[in-house]
Amino acid sequence: MPRQFFVGGNFKMNGSAETIKKIIEHINDAEKDPKTEVVIAPPALYLLLAREHLKAPLEIAAQNVFDKPNGAFTGEISVDQLKDANITWTLLGHSERRVVLQEDDAFVASKTKAALDGGIGVIFCCGESLEQRENNDTVKVVTSQLKAVKEKVSDWSKIVVAYEPIWAIGTGKVASTEQAQEVHKAIREWLKNEVSEKAAEETRIIYGGSVSEKNCKDLCKQPDIDGFLVGGASLKPAFVDIINSHL
Ligand SMILES: O=C[C@H](O)COP(=O)(O)O
């Protein structure tokens, strides 16, 4: 069975109640490819606003979730709290959290397990720095990030893997179709060898890093690119063109 095309919109720490409502209304009203699964990730403060306005089947992701069920963890949000707010997905392992907030592989994997155990889908981000790419360590870095998850998680059916080379995020410097396909293919091989044939066939592997309405059409023609995780362009009307890119 073909994998359903998946497009996530990561608003990061952008927007206000007014602008996020406008973006949501635009996405609601636009003509969209019904074959694309669309998930938007507004800042935590606006998850409930998004829940109120976003129309099904569009879904909402948190940008992060904690791995403890409750308690004295100032500033954190639990899996049960997301479920209470009808939030069905979370991003985890974004490089901005790995680099700026120093989240390591083990912590990201622990949060991934907590989310999946609670029934929340995970958009699991992985990717290499420019230095790591120049040292030819891309596949090694990405698979070691995935390996940390494999040590804690056996069911991959609710994981979407987002390959996001750090050097391409927010820089306007998109990976070439060949560069992206090569890493996506390596991730699929890794899934086949280390998880299962089923996981390799069914897991969506999406690309993130300066995706725009201009480059999405070529990227999505690659056999192992099953969609996109979009940052900056998800705040613009062009997000709909990315949702429709494989039409
Ligand atoms: O989560 C999204 C990625 O970090 C990509 O962001 P960007 O599209 O602004 O480069």
PDBQT file of the ligand as one rigid body, heavy atoms in Angstrom, charges set to zero:
ROOT
HETATM    1  O1  LIG A 301      10.594  22.047  11.639  1.00  0.00    +0.000 OA
HETATM    2  C1  LIG A 301      10.869  22.596  10.578  1.00  0.00    +0.000 C 
HETATM    3  C2  LIG A 301      12.225  22.761  10.150  1.00  0.00    +0.000 C 
HETATM    4  O2  LIG A 301      13.050  23.177  11.193  1.00  0.00    +0.000 OA
HETATM    5  C3  LIG A 301      12.412  23.529   8.888  1.00  0.00    +0.000 C 
HETATM    6  O3  LIG A 301      12.310  24.906   9.074  1.00  0.00    +0.000 OA
HETATM    7  P1  LIG A 301      12.409  25.863   7.790  1.00  0.00    +0.000 P 
HETATM    8  O4  LIG A 301      11.386  25.329   6.814  1.00  0.00    +0.000 OA
HETATM    9  O5  LIG A 301      12.078  27.221   8.287  1.00  0.00    +0.000 OA
HETATM   10  O6  LIG A 301      13.793  25.728   7.245  1.00  0.00    +0.000 OA
ENDROOT
TORSDOF 0
